[in-house]
Amino acid sequence: MTLDEVEGAVGRTSVSAWIDVTQAMIDAFADATGDRQFIHIDPVRAAATPFGTTIAHGFLTLSLLPRLMAETPDLPTVSDATMHVNYGGNRVRFLAPIPSGARIRAHSRLLSFEQKRPGQYQSTAEVTIEIEGQEKPAMLAEWITRIFV
């Protein structure tokens, strides 16, 4: 999309493909971060909790945003950008646990797109992470990206 087309897409919602949140993914995240709490990595102990199974880390969910956005075919993005850089987030909330083996997808609504300086733009999107078959979303956040053209 051109800059004008992205600006015109403010308010539009795009939906990503589904991705599987596997136990192997959760275990790898636990290894990478050192967060090895049993609710994430021990299926036997986790089965005795109110969750009934192991669950994904909240920060694993947050870290999947780039992948989910990459798997959103109609996501408003500047096609001739030289790079996109994660700039931060606002109001991140983990609303429901993602059980190991669940599928998730992102609903992304472009809230704003503005020029910050010559050749540099900022987009802010409200992202809701849906868990297949569940009414309550896993996460709600505003995700900010800097785009360099």
Secondary structure, 3 states (H helix, E strand, C coil): CCHHHHHHCCCCEEECCCEECCHHHHHHHHHHHCCCCHHHHCHHHHHCCCCCCCECCHHHHHHCHHHHHHCCCCCCCCCCCCEEEEEEEEEEEECCCCECCCEEEEEEEEEEEEEEECCEEEEEEEEEEEECCCCCCCEEEEEEEEEEC
